[in-house]
Amino acid sequence: MVIDGRTGFLVQPNDIPGLADALSKLVNDPDLRARMGAEGRKVVDPAFRTETMVQEIAKAYRNLPAKHRE
């Protein structure tokens, strides 16, 4: 769900300098934090709100073959 540079920063495993750089950008730029947070909510909220999740789970159960529903 992270879109690099838009909703957060992606850092390679064990890239300590890259992680430090990403954290430094966030710590030092409140506007960047606010923008990324707002963008993250735009991406995640529609897909993971309660109503959507209930509908998707119900659809998954309806699509199961009858022999697996008992």
C-alpha positions in Angstrom: 0.0 0.0 0.0 3.0 2.3 0.1 3.6 4.3 -3.1 7.2 5.4 -2.8 7.4 9.2 -2.5 3.7 9.6 -2.4 2.3 7.7 0.6 5.6 6.9 2.2 9.1 5.8 1.5 10.3 2.3 0.4 13.7 1.4 1.7 15.6 -1.8 0.8 16.2 -4.3 3.6 19.4 -3.5 5.6 19.7 -0.1 3.9 20.5 1.8 7.1 21.6 5.0 5.4 18.4 4.9 3.2 16.2 4.4 6.2 17.9 7.2 8.1 17.5 9.5 5.1 13.8 8.7 4.8 13.2 9.2 8.5 15.1 12.4 8.4 12.9 13.8 5.6 9.8 12.9 7.6 11.1 14.3 10.9 12.1 17.6 9.3 9.1 18.2 7.1 5.7 18.4 8.7 4.1 19.3 5.4 5.5 16.2 3.8 4.2 14.1 6.7 0.7 15.6 6.3 0.7 15.2 2.5 1.8 11.6 2.7 -0.7 10.8 5.5 -3.5 12.3 3.5 -2.5 10.4 0.3 -2.3 7.2 2.3 -5.8 7.6 3.6 -7.1 8.3 0.0 -5.5 5.0 -1.1 -6.3 2.8 1.9 -9.7 4.1 3.1 -11.9 3.1 0.1 -10.4 -0.4 -0.1 -10.4 -1.2 3.7 -13.4 0.5 5.1 -15.7 -1.8 7.0 -18.5 -1.8 4.4 -16.1 -2.7 1.6 -14.5 -5.5 3.6 -17.8 -7.0 4.6 -19.0 -6.9 0.9 -15.7 -8.5 -0.3 -15.8 -11.3 2.3 -19.5 -12.0 1.5 -18.7 -12.1 -2.2 -15.8 -14.6 -1.5 -18.2 -16.9 0.4 -20.8 -16.7 -2.3 -18.2 -17.8 -4.8 -17.1 -20.9 -2.9 -18.4 -24.1 -4.3 -21.4 -25.4 -2.3 -19.5 -28.5 -1.0 -17.1 -26.1 0.9 -19.8 -24.0 2.5 -21.2 -26.8 4.8 
